[in-house]
Amino acid sequence: MEAIKTCFKKYATFNGCAGRPEFWYWVLFTWILSMIAYTIDTAISGSTDPLNRTLLISNIIMFLTVVPTMAVSVRRLHDAGHSGWWFLLTFTVIGALLLLYWYVCPSKKQSAC
């Protein structure tokens, strides 16, 4: 719960560091929240057909969590000893695999964090 509070407190803070627990608890939280929103959207639309389903709740959840997700990801990269600009690799397939590797790496001992 503390990691989720921290991510909301540092909503758009891209400097500093985020340890592995903070990052991964945030990822788990957003994944569970997304699944709940998707289930609600399916219940509201009454259809399991993806083309006939409105994703209003899911879009609201995504809108509210996209900035803190980017921020905690950049802070995690800082903690792993990398520049936050590497986050842009998210938009490539191979880069996303490299980022996943860096996200699971242990923290580097840095005085900048």
C-alpha positions, 0 to 999 in steps of 0.5 A, a space after each residue: 500500500 505504501 508503494 501505491 501511495 508513494 506513486 500517487 504522491 510523486 504523480 509527475 515526479 520524474 527525478 529521483 529513484 524508485 526501488 523494485 518493490 515500489 515499481 512492481 507493486 505499482 505495476 500490480 496495482 494498475 494491472 488489477 485496476 485495469 482488469 476491474 475496469 475492463 470487467 465493469 466495461 463488459 458488464 455495462 455494455 452487455 457484450 463480450 464482442 470487443 467491437 461492440 464494447 465501450 471502454 469508458 471506465 478503462 479509458 478513465 483508469 488509463 488516463 489517471 494512471 499513465 503519468 504516474 506509470 511513466 514517472 515510476 518507470 523513469 525513477 526505476 531506470 534511475 535506480 537501476 543506473 540508467 537514464 530516464 530517456 531509455 523509457 522511450 524504448 517502451 515504444 519498440 518491441 525489442 526495447 521493451 524487453 531490454 526495459 523489462 530486464 532493467 526493471 528487474 535488475 537490482 538497484 545501483 548504489 547511487 548518491 544522486 538518488 
